[in-house]
Amino acid sequence: GGRMEVLEEKEEEEQIEEELKALEISDNLQDVETKVSVEQVYVPSDVPDFDWSSIDTSQLPSSYKTNSLEEKKLLHVADHFLQQFSHLCPDRKPLFLHPVNECGMEKFVSTTVRQTVLPYPELYHWDGCASFVSDHLAMEPLKSPITPPSSLYSPTTILKYQRGNCFDFSVLLCSLLIGVWYDAYCVHGYATREICTLDETLELCPLLRKPQEVPKEETKKSNKYRVKSRPVLQSKFELQQEAKKAAETEAAQKNKEGEEEKELEKPKRDPLYGLRVHAWVLVLPGKREVPEAFFINPFTGNRHSTTDERFLGIESVWNHRNYWVNMQDCRNGCKDLSFNLGDAIRWEVLLPESSKPLQLLPDAKEDKELSNREMYDMVSTQTMALGQRGFDMPPSWVAPLQISPREFETRYSQGKKVSLYKKAKLEKWAPYLNGDGLVERLTVYADLGCTEVVEVREWFKNREDMLDRREVNKQTQLTTEYFSPGHSFGLKAHTYRSLETETERTMEFYNKARVDDLQKRVENANQMTEYFVGRDDFLHIRHVEFGERGKEAHLAGTRTDLNSRPIVQIKECFHRNPEKPADEDVAERIFLITEETIHLTYHLKDYYITPSKKHFFKAAAKDRKGKGMVMTPEMCITYQVGSPEKEKKLLPLYKLLEKLIEEEEQLKQQVRQSEAEVLNILKIREQEEAAVKLSVSIYNTERNEKRRQQYEAMKNKTEDELPGQEEQDLDYLAPFLIQTGHRGRMTKEQALRVRDACLTDFKRRLINKVDIIQARFEKAVEELQKKQLWFRENRDQLGAEEEDDFLSRYSEFPSRIHILTQRLKREKQVAPQKYLALEEKLCKDPRLAEHLGHA
């Protein structure tokens, strides 16, 4: 019994010590919190200081400077909601409900979200919107990392100055996502230091991440008749011991290096862990074929799972329609959170009527796990007593978001963006900012300190030489250039160490863009190999070996002297031609130039293991001077598989040798042409790199000076033309003169009759034109009203895809009605001017002027 008492006393002492330690930790956190709130937060060096108090707000709309009656009522409801929440949950931090805008007016956060659709295809998907926001805006840290900001500016102001904190990023991104029909929400919560400060130095660069390969199961077929290999007469025990020692030393070295690297990669301890405030975007499933909920970090534009350990908790979420407070436990971060916003137990809603329908969970276990349910019911009862039912969210006070094509193209703040990753640095530029067309550069380092460069990758755009990408390996000094289709030589890729001739290089080509179907050419000082695809003669490899230059040729040779490198051997390989017998279809032929011999090897016949061969000796034919070539049996050695009696006659061999000698000369010329082409490509590449030219589309009138001048001249010419000038070349009197039959001199009465008939007909045609436009306008309005009525009646029955499809087709009607309205307005304005212009023209017509001048 005494022993048990001693153990119980020890347990009580340990429990008291743990409680004291917990109190000390909480006191330390409070001290850190108070210090950070007082101290000035460090601002990264790449983010220049900006004085938000100096921005001009005089030109902003009145909605920025005043609150409507609905907005005032909403602020009143929000204040009551905040009071009840603070009373019922005193341990929770104040909610982020109605910060001030750039004009000093309190605005509810939901009304700051401005649903927007921009006319750029890239912004029709969440990843395009996220990457644009992360690239277009410069990141500013919160003034205090543990408290939300006191102000929330409009997305229009944020776009204008291209900078903001995490809340500004999230509101802008959420506005774009809601505009393209995503179920998106802004989130006020907590995250790790790396997420909050945009520190990616311990993250792998997205361009270096390798896709996960699915291992393929190899099925080994056992063959009991397989010939067994001869055993190796060596001690297996000695080999095992040597391999074991080598593995141990290698593992020890790797462990040592790994521990050192892990120590450097290990993030430093954060005293504010769990307190750092952050804002991001939540996308829920249901719309736009989103299968499951996910987070978007607006600073990087990356997608994260809702169970990501770097997101530590959520205070509230909101969109343009409502505001929800998270009532779930976040001690395990966001792993166990339910994002069913219709669940009134887990999410407390500000405006119940305008939110999603409440979906109470039927599971009794979940009800038992949640505590203080009576408190939540009391909150719901009190919010109903405030008269919130029937009160909808006011429309956004923010002006429509606009991004010009030039701003969208420039994209980055100051035209450039630099991101630091683990052992890598990624730089991005706007198109046309660099004279060489460089838009992106990735530098890979060997160490975490980013001092030793391993590889540099560069991406280009709008280059006339079609250069698309360049990779430089600093360790091997190899440079690889990749080209888009359209280069003058069909060049696809070029790998080299130097642009000097007769050095090691590999050139790849778009074979379909070339006449010779050349796919690749590999060359060094002693040999050159060409690979072909899809040739009619079935040639797929041509290998050339060169000899050393003689002393005289070396002294006399220059860079352009292609003949200074003698050809020693030419070897060609052919695919099987099914139209020929195998023993007549050449598989390989070798021209030994210096030895004056030719070797032919044919394809294998079925059920044979050796091919037919022929060897020709040209030297024997040169002994008979002046008598031409005489074929003798010694000039050809033949090995014929399957039919030894077939090739005993000398005439076919003579014709074949004669043909081969002629083709040998042609091959020499083709090799010289290939060498000349390589020299020409290198010369052109030097010129292209020395003076880089960028191509500009004819539709880009801002940069295309010639096209811009033509457009302005055409525009000025159109503006200078008077209304009805296009009809000046028409003879309006011709039909009426034919009807009356008066082609000669007319009387005054006849002239007046012709004039009146012409004007009446012209007036009737103008009225008919206006009536047609009016009828089309009324029909479009009627169709629009019918579709709106049908959509209101059937909206609840439509699925997400059907609703998106309907809205995409429905969006065409407003623009069509707008165009018809403008045309109708223009025709009504121009018609009287056209009528007066025709009347004046008729009075000056030489056929009527004699009589109408006194009328």
Residue pairs with C-beta under 8 A, 6 or more apart in sequence:
28 271
29 271
29 275
32 271
32 272
33 146
33 272
33 275
36 144
36 145
36 146
36 272
37 144
37 146
37 147
41 141
41 142
41 143
41 144
41 145
42 141
43 49
43 140
43 141
44 141
44 197
46 418
47 138
47 139
47 140
47 141
47 163
50 140
50 161
50 163
52 102
52 153
55 102
55 157
55 161
57 64
57 65
57 102
57 103
60 102
60 103
60 399
61 399
63 397
63 398
63 399
64 101
64 102
64 103
64 105
64 154
64 397
64 399
65 103
65 105
66 105
67 75
67 105
67 106
67 107
68 394
68 397
70 394
71 107
71 108
71 111
71 394
71 397
73 391
74 108
74 111
74 391
74 393
74 394
75 98
75 106
75 108
77 350
77 351
77 386
77 388
77 391
78 97
78 98
78 108
78 323
78 350
80 383
80 386
81 97
81 350
81 383
81 386
82 94
82 95
82 97
84 379
84 382
84 383
85 92
85 95
85 325
85 348
85 379
86 92
86 94
88 375
88 378
88 379
92 315
93 315
95 188
95 315
95 316
95 325
96 109
96 148
96 167
96 188
96 315
96 316
97 108
97 109
97 323
98 106
98 107
98 108
98 109
99 106
99 107
99 109
99 148
99 149
99 150
99 151
99 152
100 106
100 107
100 150
100 151
100 152
101 107
101 112
101 151
101 152
101 153
101 154
102 151
102 153
102 154
102 157
107 152
107 397
108 323
108 394
109 152
109 171
109 186
109 318
109 323
110 318
110 319
110 320
110 321
110 322
110 323
110 393
111 320
111 393
111 394
111 395
111 396
111 397
111 398
112 152
112 154
112 155
112 171
112 396
112 397
112 398
113 171
113 174
113 175
113 178
113 186
113 318
113 319
113 320
113 396
113 398
114 154
114 155
114 156
114 175
114 320
114 396
114 398
114 399
114 400
114 401
115 175
115 178
115 179
115 320
115 396
116 155
116 175
116 176
116 179
116 400
116 401
117 179
117 180
118 176
118 179
118 401
118 402
118 403
118 408
120 403
120 408
122 128
122 132
123 129
123 132
123 176
123 180
124 180
125 180
126 177
126 182
126 184
126 283
126 288
126 296
126 303
127 301
127 303
129 173
129 176
129 177
129 180
130 173
130 281
130 296
130 298
130 301
130 302
130 303
131 301
132 176
132 301
132 408
132 411
133 169
133 172
133 173
133 176
133 298
133 301
134 169
134 298
134 299
134 300
134 301
135 301
135 411
135 412
135 417
135 428
136 159
136 162
136 411
136 412
136 413
137 158
137 162
137 163
137 164
137 168
137 169
137 172
137 413
138 162
138 163
138 164
138 413
138 414
139 163
139 164
139 165
139 166
139 169
139 198
139 299
140 163
140 164
140 165
141 165
141 196
141 197
142 148
142 149
142 165
142 166
142 196
142 277
143 149
145 196
145 272
145 275
145 276
145 277
146 272
146 275
146 276
146 277
147 277
148 167
148 188
148 277
148 279
149 165
149 167
152 167
152 168
152 171
153 164
153 168
154 397
154 398
154 399
155 168
155 171
155 172
155 175
155 398
155 401
156 398
156 399
156 401
156 402
158 164
158 168
158 171
158 172
159 172
159 401
159 403
162 413
163 413
164 172
165 279
166 196
166 278
166 279
166 280
166 298
166 299
167 186
167 188
167 279
169 279
169 298
169 299
170 186
170 187
170 279
170 280
170 281
170 298
171 186
172 298
172 401
173 184
173 281
173 296
173 298
174 184
174 185
174 186
174 281
174 319
175 320
175 401
176 401
177 184
177 281
177 283
178 184
178 319
178 320
180 288
181 287
181 288
181 804
181 807
182 283
182 287
182 288
182 290
183 283
183 284
183 285
183 286
183 287
183 288
183 290
184 281
184 282
184 283
184 284
184 319
185 281
185 282
185 283
185 284
185 317
185 318
185 319
185 324
186 279
186 281
186 282
186 317
186 318
186 319
187 279
187 280
187 281
187 282
187 295
187 314
187 316
187 317
188 277
188 279
188 314
188 315
188 316
188 317
189 277
189 278
189 279
189 280
189 311
189 312
189 313
189 314
189 315
189 334
190 274
190 275
190 276
190 277
190 278
190 311
190 312
190 313
190 314
190 315
190 330
191 276
191 278
191 280
191 310
191 311
191 312
192 270
192 273
192 276
192 310
192 312
193 199
193 267
193 270
193 272
193 273
193 276
194 200
194 202
194 203
194 267
194 310
195 278
195 297
195 299
195 310
195 311
196 276
196 277
196 278
198 299
198 300
200 300
200 419
200 420
200 421
200 422
201 420
201 421
201 422
201 448
202 265
202 267
202 422
203 421
203 422
204 421
204 422
204 424
205 419
205 421
205 422
205 424
205 426
205 442
206 302
207 424
207 426
207 442
207 457
208 421
208 424
208 442
208 444
261 448
264 448
265 422
265 448
270 276
273 312
274 312
274 313
278 311
279 298
280 295
280 296
280 297
280 298
280 311
281 295
281 296
281 298
282 293
282 294
282 295
282 296
282 306
282 317
282 339
283 290
283 293
283 294
283 295
283 296
284 290
284 293
284 339
284 341
285 291
285 292
285 293
286 800
287 800
287 804
288 800
288 804
289 800
289 801
293 306
293 339
294 303
294 304
294 305
294 306
295 303
295 304
295 305
295 306
295 308
295 311
295 334
296 302
296 303
296 304
297 304
304 310
304 311
306 334
306 335
306 337
306 339
307 333
307 334
307 335
308 334
309 333
309 335
311 333
311 334
312 330
312 333
312 334
313 330
313 333
313 334
314 326
314 330
314 334
314 337
315 325
315 326
316 323
316 324
316 325
316 326
317 323
317 324
317 326
317 341
318 324
320 393
320 396
321 354
321 355
321 392
321 393
322 349
322 350
322 351
322 354
322 355
322 393
323 349
323 350
323 351
324 341
324 347
324 348
324 349
324 350
324 355
325 347
325 348
325 349
325 350
326 337
326 346
326 347
327 345
327 346
327 347
327 348
327 376
328 336
328 337
328 338
328 346
329 336
330 337
337 346
338 346
340 346
340 347
340 359
341 347
341 349
341 355
341 356
342 355
342 356
342 357
342 358
342 359
343 358
343 359
343 360
343 361
344 352
344 358
344 360
344 376
344 380
345 360
345 361
345 367
345 370
345 373
345 376
346 370
348 376
348 379
348 380
349 355
350 383
350 388
351 388
351 391
351 392
351 393
352 358
352 380
352 383
352 384
352 388
352 389
353 388
353 389
353 390
353 391
353 392
354 391
354 392
354 393
361 367
367 373
406 702
409 430
409 431
410 430
410 433
411 430
412 428
412 429
412 430
415 429
415 430
415 433
416 427
416 428
416 429
416 430
416 433
417 427
417 428
418 425
418 426
418 427
418 428
419 425
419 426
419 427
419 428
420 426
420 450
422 448
423 444
423 445
423 446
423 447
423 448
423 450
424 442
424 443
424 444
424 445
424 450
425 442
425 443
425 445
425 450
426 440
426 441
426 442
426 443
427 440
427 441
427 442
427 443
428 439
428 440
429 438
429 439
429 440
430 439
431 437
431 439
431 461
431 462
432 462
432 694
432 703
435 692
435 694
436 460
436 463
436 692
437 460
437 461
437 462
437 463
437 467
437 692
437 694
438 458
438 459
438 460
439 459
439 460
439 461
440 458
440 459
441 456
441 457
441 458
441 459
442 456
442 457
442 458
443 450
443 453
443 455
443 456
444 453
444 454
444 455
444 456
444 457
445 451
445 452
445 453
445 454
446 452
446 453
446 454
453 474
454 473
454 474
454 475
455 471
455 472
455 473
455 474
455 475
456 471
456 472
456 474
457 469
457 470
457 471
457 472
458 469
458 470
458 471
458 472
459 468
459 469
460 467
460 468
460 469
460 470
462 694
462 695
462 696
463 692
463 693
463 694
463 695
464 688
464 693
464 694
464 695
465 483
465 487
465 685
465 688
465 692
465 693
466 483
466 484
466 485
466 486
466 487
466 491
467 481
467 482
467 483
467 688
468 482
468 483
468 484
469 481
469 482
470 479
470 480
470 481
470 482
471 479
471 480
471 482
472 478
472 479
472 480
473 479
477 497
478 495
478 496
478 497
479 495
479 496
479 497
480 493
480 494
480 495
481 493
481 494
481 495
482 492
482 493
483 491
483 492
483 493
483 494
485 492
485 510
485 513
488 684
489 509
489 514
489 677
489 680
489 681
489 684
490 509
490 510
490 511
490 513
490 514
490 518
491 507
491 508
491 509
491 510
491 681
492 508
492 509
492 510
493 506
493 507
493 508
494 505
494 506
494 507
494 508
494 681
494 685
495 505
495 506
495 507
496 503
496 504
496 505
496 506
497 503
497 504
497 505
499 682
499 685
499 686
500 682
501 559
501 678
501 679
501 682
502 523
502 524
502 525
502 565
503 524
503 525
504 523
504 524
504 525
505 522
505 523
505 524
505 678
506 520
506 521
506 522
506 523
507 520
507 521
507 522
507 523
507 678
507 681
508 519
508 520
509 518
509 519
509 520
509 521
511 517
511 518
511 519
511 532
511 533
511 534
512 534
516 532
516 535
517 532
517 533
517 534
517 535
518 530
518 531
518 532
519 531
519 532
519 533
520 530
520 531
521 528
521 529
521 530
521 531
521 674
521 678
522 528
522 529
522 530
522 531
523 529
523 678
525 546
526 545
526 546
527 543
527 544
527 545
527 546
528 543
528 544
528 546
528 671
528 674
528 675
529 541
529 542
529 543
529 544
530 541
530 542
530 543
530 544
530 674
531 540
531 541
532 539
532 540
532 541
532 542
533 540
537 574
538 574
538 575
538 576
538 577
539 572
539 573
539 574
540 573
540 574
540 575
541 571
541 572
541 573
542 570
542 571
542 572
542 573
542 667
543 569
543 570
543 571
543 572
543 573
544 567
544 569
544 570
544 571
544 671
545 567
545 568
545 569
545 570
545 571
546 565
546 566
546 567
546 568
547 565
547 566
547 567
547 568
547 594
549 557
549 564
549 565
549 566
553 564
554 564
556 564
557 564
559 679
560 679
562 672
562 675
562 676
562 679
563 672
565 675
566 593
566 594
567 593
567 668
567 671
568 592
568 593
568 594
569 590
569 591
569 592
569 593
569 594
570 590
570 591
570 593
570 664
570 667
570 668
570 671
571 588
571 589
571 590
571 591
572 588
572 589
572 590
572 667
573 587
573 588
574 585
574 586
574 587
574 588
574 589
576 582
576 585
576 587
576 603
577 585
581 605
582 602
582 603
582 604
582 605
582 606
583 602
583 603
583 605
583 611
583 612
583 640
583 641
583 642
583 643
584 602
585 602
585 603
586 600
586 601
586 602
586 603
587 601
587 602
587 603
587 604
587 611
588 599
588 600
588 601
589 598
589 599
589 600
589 601
589 660
590 598
590 599
591 598
591 660
591 664
591 667
592 598
592 599
593 664
593 668
596 617
596 618
596 619
597 615
597 616
597 617
597 618
597 619
598 615
598 616
598 618
598 657
598 660
598 664
599 613
599 614
599 615
599 616
600 613
600 614
600 615
600 616
600 660
601 611
601 612
601 613
602 611
602 612
602 613
603 611
604 610
604 611
605 611
605 612
605 641
605 642
608 641
608 642
610 641
611 641
612 638
612 639
612 640
612 641
613 638
613 639
614 636
614 637
614 638
614 639
614 653
614 656
615 636
615 637
615 638
616 635
616 636
616 653
616 656
616 657
616 660
617 634
617 635
617 636
618 635
618 657
618 661
620 632
620 634
620 635
621 629
621 630
621 631
621 635
621 657
624 630
629 654
629 657
629 658
631 650
631 651
631 653
631 654
631 657
632 650
633 650
635 653
635 657
636 653
636 657
638 647
638 653
640 646
640 647
647 653
696 703
696 704
697 704
698 704
698 707
699 707
700 707
701 707
701 708
701 711
702 708
722 837
723 830
723 833
723 834
723 837
724 830
724 833
724 834
724 837
724 838
727 834
727 838
728 841
732 758
732 762
732 838
732 841
732 842
733 754
733 758
733 842
733 845
733 847
733 848
736 754
736 757
736 758
736 761
737 743
737 754
737 847
739 757
740 750
740 753
740 754
742 750
742 754
746 754
746 847
746 848
746 851
747 851
748 851
748 855
751 847
751 848
751 850
751 851
751 852
752 851
752 852
752 855
754 848
755 842
755 848
755 852
758 838
758 842
759 835
759 838
759 839
759 842
762 834
762 835
762 838
763 835
766 827
766 831
766 834
766 835
767 831
769 827
770 824
770 827
770 828
770 831
773 820
773 823
773 824
773 827
774 824
776 820
777 817
777 820
777 821
777 824
780 813
780 816
780 817
780 820
781 817
783 813
784 813
784 814
784 817
787 806
787 810
787 813
791 806
791 810
795 803
798 806
842 848
842 852
843 849
843 852
843 853
843 855
